Amino acid sequence: MASFRVETPQRNYDAVVERGIVSRAAEYLPAKSGAVFVVTTADVWQLHGPRLEAALGGRLRKVLFFPGGEDHKRLAEVESLAEQMVHAGADRSSIVVAFGGGIVTDVGGFLAAAFMRGIQVLQVPTTLVAQVDAAMGGKTGVNLVAGKNLFGAFHQPLAVLIDPDVLATLPEREYRAGLYEVIKCGVIRSPELFDLLDGRRADVLAQAPDAVDALIAESVRIKAEVVTADEKEGDLRRILNFGHTIGHALEAETEYKRFLHGEAVAFGMNAATHLAGLAGLLPADEAKRILDCVRMYGPIPALDGISAGNLVARLGADKKTIQGKVHFVLPEKIGVVKILTGLPQEQILAATEAALA
């Protein structure tokens, strides 16, 4: 077992990486709390629900099924879930268990943050992207037509329970999409993690337990340290957005239907790497290592028909744009990144075009 402490003004909690921990989920619920409501999708519940249901026992009041998909990550779906909770007798002592991928952890967390002005949530992520990123750190929310995750709240969980065993049922494309978020962690803060990904591709793709457990634990360690130092993205936490600025634009431009989140982040990392080179920050050999690592865990779906100009035009609506200034997280070398604003528009456009090529 690996456990990492997250300490924030709102709440201190543990992110635990342990095979089989889904079966011990009830141990992380307060003894005197009320009824439990699980937010999940039908496919996740069919695959892994029996273990969680057995763990929660009589405390489970109702399973709330979310339809899944970025196009359903909207406020109307949160309202529907909240109405179901009211009809099932939920009150301020109730607990939400978010049991699924990154969309479910975002939606379930936001439901808990808003229901009766805030109830407790336990995060139990079941995809790699959720385990190493989405379920950690208290960011919750839904999409607007204008952009991704523009409506939400910071709401820290009781705990984050990460069970690598559940990844065995992931479709290969979903697993690879999660690996892009792991590459991100290596680039921003851990040369050792990057070296693991770079040197053990076959083991990582085959889900060799020692490789998977190591890459999850190191990614969770990084995020726990960053969130503890900067809960609400005042400065340091922005480094976790490497690849997300242009990646979010790609998701919005394709109406959240063409790319998985991790795939969009991979594209965004490529663009940011090109941009770092154009800005004179990143040596060519380091840029090549990053681009090669992203490529070898691909493929990213075809990028045909996408306009670099349209993507750049969308950057103003991104939630990381503050007072009209677009913030870019750019690598200086593997393990070290820098946050820059005010980059020339022609450089941003050229980097985006290079990533599309």
C-alpha positions in Angstrom: 0.0 0.0 0.0 1.1 3.6 -0.7 -0.6 6.5 1.0 -0.1 10.2 0.3 -1.4 12.9 2.6 -3.2 15.9 1.1 -3.4 18.9 3.4 -5.6 21.8 2.6 -7.4 24.5 4.6 -10.7 22.8 3.7 -9.7 19.3 4.6 -6.8 16.9 5.2 -7.2 13.5 3.7 -5.3 10.5 2.3 -5.0 9.3 -1.3 -4.4 5.6 -1.0 -3.0 3.3 -3.7 -3.8 -0.3 -2.9 -5.0 -3.3 -4.9 -8.4 -4.4 -3.6 -9.2 -1.2 -1.7 -12.6 -1.0 -3.3 -13.7 -3.8 -0.9 -12.6 -1.7 2.1 -14.3 1.5 1.1 -16.6 1.6 4.1 -13.5 2.0 6.4 -13.1 5.5 5.0 -16.6 6.7 5.9 -17.3 8.5 9.2 -19.0 6.1 11.6 -21.9 8.5 12.3 -22.6 9.7 8.8 -25.9 9.2 7.1 -27.0 7.3 4.0 -24.6 6.7 1.1 -25.4 7.6 -2.5 -23.1 6.2 -5.2 -22.7 8.1 -8.5 -21.6 5.9 -11.2 -22.2 4.7 -14.8 -24.0 1.5 -15.8 -20.9 -0.1 -17.2 -18.7 0.6 -14.2 -21.4 -0.7 -11.8 -21.8 -3.9 -13.8 -18.1 -4.6 -13.7 -17.2 -3.5 -10.2 -20.4 -2.5 -8.4 -20.8 -5.8 -6.6 -17.6 -5.3 -4.6 -18.5 -1.8 -3.6 -22.1 -2.7 -2.8 -20.8 -5.5 -0.5 -18.4 -3.1 1.1 -21.0 -0.5 1.9 -23.6 -2.9 3.0 -26.7 -1.4 4.6 -25.3 2.1 4.4 -26.0 2.2 0.7 -29.2 4.1 0.1 -29.3 4.4 -3.7 -27.1 4.0 -6.8 -27.4 7.1 -9.0 -26.6 6.3 -12.6 -25.0 9.0 -14.7 -25.1 8.5 -18.5 -21.4 9.3 -18.9 -19.6 11.2 -21.7 -18.4 14.8 -21.9 -21.6 15.8 -23.6 -23.6 14.9 -20.5 -21.2 16.7 -18.1 -23.7 19.5 -17.7 -25.5 21.2 -14.9 -28.8 19.6 -16.0 -27.5 16.2 -15.2 -26.3 17.3 -11.7 -29.8 18.7 -11.0 -31.3 15.3 -12.1 -29.0 13.5 -9.7 -29.8 15.9 -6.8 -33.6 15.4 -7.4 -33.1 11.7 -7.1 -31.3 12.1 -3.8 -34.1 14.3 -2.4 -36.7 11.7 -3.4 -34.6 9.0 -1.7 -34.4 10.9 1.6 -30.9 12.4 1.4 -30.1 15.0 4.0 -27.0 17.0 5.1 -25.5 13.9 6.8 -25.5 11.9 3.5 -22.4 11.0 1.6 -21.8 10.8 -2.1 -19.4 8.1 -3.4 -18.1 9.1 -6.8 -17.3 5.7 -8.5 -16.1 6.0 -12.0 -13.8 7.8 -14.4 -12.8 11.5 -14.5 -16.2 12.7 -15.6 -17.9 10.9 -12.8 -15.5 12.1 -10.2 -16.0 15.7 -11.4 -19.8 15.4 -11.5 -20.1 13.4 -8.3 -17.8 15.9 -6.5 -19.7 18.8 -7.7 -23.0 17.2 -6.7 -21.7 16.8 -3.2 -20.3 20.4 -3.2 -23.7 21.9 -4.1 -26.2 19.5 -2.5 -27.7 21.3 0.6 -24.7 23.7 0.3 -22.2 20.9 0.7 -22.1 17.3 1.9 -19.1 14.9 2.1 -17.8 12.9 -0.9 -15.5 9.8 -1.2 -13.7 9.5 -4.5 -13.2 6.0 -5.9 -11.7 6.5 -9.4 -11.9 3.6 -11.8 -9.9 4.9 -14.8 -6.2 5.7 -15.0 -6.9 9.4 -15.8 -9.1 9.7 -12.8 -6.7 7.9 -10.5 -3.7 10.0 -11.3 -5.5 13.3 -11.9 -9.3 14.0 -11.9 -10.2 12.5 -8.5 -7.3 14.2 -6.7 -7.2 17.7 -5.4 -10.9 18.7 -5.0 -11.6 20.2 -8.4 -15.2 19.5 -9.4 -17.5 20.8 -12.0 -19.3 20.6 -15.3 -18.9 22.0 -18.8 -20.6 25.0 -20.4 -21.1 25.4 -24.2 -18.3 28.0 -24.0 -15.7 25.7 -22.6 -14.7 22.8 -20.3 -15.1 22.8 -16.5 -16.2 26.5 -16.4 -18.9 25.8 -13.8 -17.8 24.1 -10.6 -16.3 24.3 -7.1 -13.3 23.2 -5.0 -14.6 20.4 -2.8 -12.1 18.2 -1.1 -13.0 14.5 -0.5 -12.9 12.3 2.6 -10.3 10.3 0.8 -9.3 9.1 -2.6 -9.2 5.3 -2.9 -7.2 4.1 -5.9 -7.4 0.4 -6.8 -5.1 -0.5 -9.7 -7.0 -3.8 -10.1 -9.9 -2.1 -11.7 -7.8 -1.0 -14.6 -7.7 -4.5 -16.0 -11.2 -4.0 -17.4 -10.4 -0.7 -19.1 -10.5 -0.5 -22.9 -7.0 -0.1 -24.3 -7.8 3.3 -25.7 -9.0 4.5 -22.2 -5.8 3.2 -20.6 -3.5 4.9 -23.1 -5.4 8.1 -22.6 -4.6 7.9 -18.9 -1.0 7.3 -19.6 -0.8 10.8 -21.2 -1.7 12.3 -17.9 1.2 10.3 -16.3 3.6 11.6 -19.0 2.4 15.1 -17.9 3.4 14.3 -14.3 6.8 13.2 -15.4 7.5 16.2 -17.6 6.4 18.7 -14.9 8.1 17.3 -11.9 9.6 13.8 -12.1 12.4 12.8 -14.5 12.3 9.3 -12.8 8.7 8.8 -13.7 9.4 10.0 -17.3 12.3 7.5 -17.5 10.0 4.7 -16.4 7.6 5.5 -19.1 10.3 6.0 -21.7 12.2 2.8 -20.8 9.5 0.3 -19.9 6.9 0.8 -22.6 6.1 -2.9 -23.1 5.6 -3.4 -19.3 3.5 -0.3 -19.0 1.2 -1.2 -21.9 0.9 -4.8 -20.6 -0.1 -3.4 -17.2 2.8 -5.2 -15.4 1.7 -4.7 -11.7 5.1 -3.3 -10.5 5.2 -0.8 -13.4 1.5 0.3 -13.0 1.7 0.6 -9.2 4.9 2.7 -9.5 3.6 5.1 -12.1 0.3 5.6 -10.3 2.0 6.1 -6.9 4.5 8.6 -8.3 1.8 10.6 -10.1 -0.4 10.7 -7.0 2.6 11.7 -4.9 3.2 14.6 -7.2 -0.3 15.8 -7.2 -0.7 15.5 -3.5 2.4 17.6 -3.0 1.3 20.3 -5.4 -2.3 20.5 -4.1 -1.0 20.7 -0.5 1.2 23.6 -1.5 -1.4 25.4 -3.6 -5.0 24.2 -3.1 -6.8 26.6 -5.4 -4.3 27.1 -8.3 -2.9 30.4 -7.1 0.5 29.7 -8.6 2.3 26.3 -8.3 -0.8 24.2 -9.0 -1.0 25.7 -12.5 1.9 23.4 -13.5 -0.7 20.5 -13.5 -2.2 22.2 -16.5 0.7 21.3 -18.8 -1.0 20.3 -22.1 -4.4 21.4 -20.9 -4.6 24.9 -22.3 -4.7 23.9 -26.0 -6.0 20.5 -25.1 -9.2 22.0 -23.7 -9.6 24.1 -26.9 -9.3 20.9 -28.9 -12.1 19.3 -26.9 -14.4 22.3 -27.2 -13.7 22.7 -30.9 -14.7 19.0 -31.5 -17.7 19.3 -29.2 -16.2 16.8 -26.7 -17.1 13.9 -29.1 -13.9 13.1 -30.9 -11.2 12.8 -28.3 -10.9 11.4 -24.9 -9.6 13.9 -22.4 -6.2 12.3 -22.1 -5.8 12.3 -25.9 -6.6 16.0 -26.0 -4.0 16.6 -23.3 -1.5 14.6 -25.4 -2.1 17.0 -28.3 -1.8 20.0 -26.0 1.5 18.7 -24.6 2.8 18.4 -28.2 1.8 22.0 -28.9 3.2 23.2 -25.6 6.5 21.4 -26.3 6.7 23.0 -29.8 5.9 26.4 -28.2 8.6 26.0 -25.6 11.1 25.4 -28.4 9.9 28.5 -30.3 10.1 30.5 -27.1 13.8 29.4 -26.6 13.1 27.6 -23.4 13.5 24.0 -24.3 16.6 22.3 -25.9 15.8 20.4 -29.0 16.9 17.0 -27.6 14.6 17.4 -24.6 11.7 18.4 -26.9 12.4 15.3 -29.0 12.2 13.0 -25.9 8.9 14.5 -24.9 7.4 14.3 -28.4 8.7 10.7 -28.9 7.3 9.6 -25.5 3.8 11.0 -26.4 4.0 9.3 -29.8 5.0 5.9 -28.5 1.9 5.7 -26.2 -0.4 6.7 -29.1 -1.9 6.9 -31.4 -3.9 10.1 -31.0 -7.0 10.0 -33.2 -6.7 11.7 -36.6 -6.5 15.5 -36.4 -7.7 16.2 -39.9 -10.1 19.0 -40.5 -9.1 20.9 -37.4 -8.0 24.5 -37.8 -5.1 25.9 -35.7 -6.7 29.3 -35.9 -9.9 28.1 -34.4 -8.1 26.4 -31.6 -6.1 29.5 -30.7 -9.3 31.7 -30.9 -10.8 29.5 -28.2 -8.0 30.1 -25.7 -9.7 33.3 -24.4 -12.6 31.3 -23.0 -10.4 28.8 -21.1 -10.6 29.0 -17.3 -6.8 29.4 -17.1 -7.1 32.7 -19.0 -7.1 35.5 -16.4 -7.8 39.2 -17.3 -7.4 38.3 -20.9 -3.9 36.7 -20.5 -3.5 33.1 -21.6 -1.2 31.2 -19.2 1.0 28.5 -20.8 2.9 25.8 -18.8 6.0 25.2 -20.9 8.9 22.7 -20.2 12.4 24.0 -19.7 13.7 20.4 -19.3 12.1 17.1 -18.3 11.1 17.6 -14.7 11.0 21.4 -14.8 8.3 23.7 -16.3 7.7 27.4 -16.3 4.4 29.4 -16.5 4.4 32.2 -19.2 1.9 34.7 -20.4 2.0 37.3 -23.2 3.6 35.0 -25.8 3.4 36.3 -29.3 0.2 35.1 -31.1 2.3 34.0 -34.1 4.3 31.6 -31.9 1.2 30.1 -30.4 -0.3 29.6 -33.8 2.9 28.1 -35.2 3.2 25.7 -32.3 -0.5 24.6 -32.7 0.1 24.1 -36.4 3.2 22.0 -35.7 1.2 19.8 -33.3 -1.5 19.3 -36.0 1.0 18.3 -38.7 
